[in-house]
Amino acid sequence: MPSIRNLNACTEPATFKTIRRRGGGFEAYGCRAHRRKVAYLAGAHSRGGMAPTTEAHPCGTVVDHRPFEPIMRAHHRTWLPDLEPVDEAGPQTWVHRLRTAHDHRYAVLAEHYPHTLDHLDLALALAESLTDPDERDDDLEARVLAAMAAAETAYRQTIMPMTTPDQPWKRP
């Protein structure tokens, strides 16, 4: 089941779709003004695969078909680093990184991003309910991804509240 999230608050319908097939793949949908930024934020590192679309998606929609771990790595690579402290301890599990980001920026999240914090709280509670990180629970993973998608959507819409294509990526 794909993970669906929205990366902005643009109200325009998507007119372009970027497809990435490697690693399970995803589709990123953007209007004319935001197509490149949406594709980049979704994880496409080149403009290859961008084409006009007639599918009914709002600008900023990402439909992600990758497995659980690559999607969680994408969250940690693209927007959670804004919340994480510099960690010299080296690589940790995604649950540890999620807990670190949550704890490190709790006050900032509570004050400026309350909707993001609500979704991160849920994702963290679900993630920490796994007693054995190596144990697979597809239902729990789907719920963690849904909470993370909602958190990313809330975060991105707060820091990049695009309202019209003539004001792309305007900060509040």
C-alpha positions as CSV (number, residue, x, y, z in Angstrom):
1,M,0.0,0.0,0.0
2,P,1.5,3.3,-1.0
3,S,2.3,6.1,1.4
4,I,0.7,9.4,0.3
5,R,1.8,12.8,1.6
6,N,1.6,16.4,0.5
7,L,4.7,18.6,0.5
8,N,3.1,22.1,0.2
9,A,0.0,24.2,0.5
10,C,-0.4,25.1,-3.1
11,T,-4.1,25.0,-4.2
12,E,-3.4,24.5,-7.9
13,P,-4.0,21.1,-9.5
14,A,-0.9,19.2,-10.6
15,T,0.0,19.4,-14.2
16,F,3.3,17.6,-14.1
17,K,4.3,14.2,-12.7
18,T,7.9,13.1,-11.9
19,I,8.3,9.3,-11.8
20,R,11.1,7.5,-10.0
21,R,11.1,3.8,-10.5
22,R,14.3,2.8,-8.8
23,G,13.9,1.1,-5.4
24,G,10.1,0.7,-5.6
25,G,9.6,4.2,-6.9
26,F,7.3,7.1,-6.3
27,E,5.3,9.7,-8.2
28,A,5.6,13.4,-7.4
29,Y,2.9,15.8,-8.7
30,G,3.4,19.5,-9.1
31,C,1.8,22.5,-10.8
32,R,3.8,24.4,-13.4
33,A,5.3,26.8,-10.8
34,H,6.3,24.1,-8.3
35,R,7.0,20.9,-10.3
36,R,10.8,21.0,-9.9
37,K,10.8,21.8,-6.2
38,V,8.2,19.1,-5.4
39,A,10.2,16.5,-7.3
40,Y,13.4,17.5,-5.5
41,L,11.7,17.4,-2.1
42,A,10.2,14.0,-2.9
43,G,13.7,12.6,-3.6
44,A,14.2,12.9,-7.3
45,H,17.7,14.3,-7.8
46,S,17.4,15.0,-11.5
47,R,14.7,16.3,-13.8
48,G,14.5,13.0,-15.7
49,G,11.1,11.4,-15.8
50,M,9.0,14.7,-15.6
51,A,6.0,14.7,-17.9
52,P,2.6,16.4,-18.2
53,T,-0.2,14.6,-16.3
54,T,-4.0,14.5,-16.4
55,E,-4.3,12.6,-13.1
56,A,-6.4,14.5,-10.5
57,H,-3.9,15.3,-7.7
58,P,-3.2,18.6,-6.0
59,C,0.2,20.2,-6.3
60,G,2.7,18.7,-3.9
61,T,1.3,15.2,-3.7
62,V,3.7,12.3,-3.5
63,V,2.6,8.7,-3.9
64,D,5.4,6.5,-2.5
65,H,5.6,2.8,-3.4
66,R,9.0,2.1,-1.8
67,P,9.3,-0.3,1.2
68,F,9.2,0.9,4.8
69,E,12.9,1.5,5.4
70,P,13.6,3.6,2.3
71,I,10.6,5.8,3.1
72,M,11.8,6.3,6.7
73,R,15.3,7.1,5.4
74,A,13.8,9.6,3.0
75,H,12.0,11.3,5.9
76,H,15.3,11.4,7.9
77,R,17.2,12.7,4.9
78,T,14.8,15.4,3.7
79,W,13.0,17.1,6.6
80,L,13.9,15.6,9.9
81,P,17.5,16.9,9.8
82,D,16.0,20.3,10.4
83,L,14.9,19.0,13.8
84,E,17.9,16.8,14.8
85,P,21.0,17.9,16.7
86,V,24.4,17.2,15.4
87,D,25.1,13.7,16.5
88,E,28.7,12.5,16.6
89,A,27.8,9.0,17.8
90,G,27.3,7.8,14.3
91,P,24.5,5.9,12.6
92,Q,21.5,4.8,14.8
93,T,18.2,3.2,14.1
94,W,15.4,5.2,12.6
95,V,13.5,4.9,15.9
96,H,16.4,6.5,17.8
97,R,16.7,9.3,15.3
98,L,13.0,10.0,15.5
99,R,13.2,10.1,19.3
100,T,16.2,12.4,19.1
101,A,14.6,14.8,16.7
102,H,11.4,14.8,18.8
103,D,13.2,15.4,22.1
104,H,15.8,17.9,20.7
105,R,13.2,20.2,19.2
106,Y,10.2,19.6,21.4
107,A,9.8,23.2,22.6
108,V,10.2,24.6,19.0
109,L,7.7,22.1,17.7
110,A,5.2,22.8,20.5
111,E,5.4,26.5,19.9
112,H,5.7,26.8,16.1
113,Y,4.6,23.4,14.7
114,P,1.9,22.0,17.0
115,H,0.3,19.9,14.2
116,T,3.6,18.4,13.2
117,L,4.3,17.6,16.9
118,D,0.9,15.8,17.2
119,H,1.8,13.5,14.2
120,L,5.4,13.0,15.4
121,D,4.1,12.0,18.8
122,L,1.9,9.4,17.2
123,A,4.6,8.1,14.9
124,L,7.0,7.9,17.8
125,A,4.5,6.1,20.1
126,L,3.8,3.5,17.3
127,A,7.5,3.1,16.5
128,E,8.5,2.6,20.1
129,S,5.7,0.0,20.6
130,L,7.8,-2.4,18.5
131,T,9.5,-4.5,21.1
132,D,11.9,-6.0,18.6
133,P,13.0,-3.7,15.7
134,D,13.8,-6.7,13.6
135,E,10.2,-8.0,13.9
136,R,8.0,-7.1,10.9
137,D,4.5,-5.8,11.5
138,D,3.0,-4.5,8.2
139,D,0.0,-2.9,9.9
140,L,2.2,-1.0,12.4
141,E,4.6,0.1,9.7
142,A,1.7,1.4,7.6
143,R,0.4,3.4,10.6
144,V,3.9,4.8,11.3
145,L,4.2,5.8,7.6
146,A,0.8,7.5,7.7
147,A,1.7,9.4,10.9
148,M,5.1,10.4,9.4
149,A,3.4,11.5,6.1
150,A,1.0,13.6,8.1
151,A,3.8,15.1,10.1
152,E,5.8,16.0,7.0
153,T,2.8,17.5,5.4
154,A,2.0,19.6,8.4
155,Y,5.7,20.7,8.7
156,R,6.1,21.6,5.0
157,Q,2.8,23.4,4.9
158,T,3.9,25.5,7.9
159,I,7.4,26.4,6.6
160,M,6.3,26.7,2.9
161,P,2.7,27.8,2.8
162,M,2.4,28.2,-0.9
163,T,-1.0,29.7,-1.8
164,T,-0.6,30.6,-5.4
165,P,1.8,29.6,-8.2
166,D,2.9,33.3,-8.6
167,Q,4.2,33.2,-5.0
168,P,6.3,30.0,-5.0
169,W,7.8,28.7,-1.8
170,K,7.1,31.9,0.2
171,R,8.1,31.7,3.8
172,P,5.7,33.1,6.4
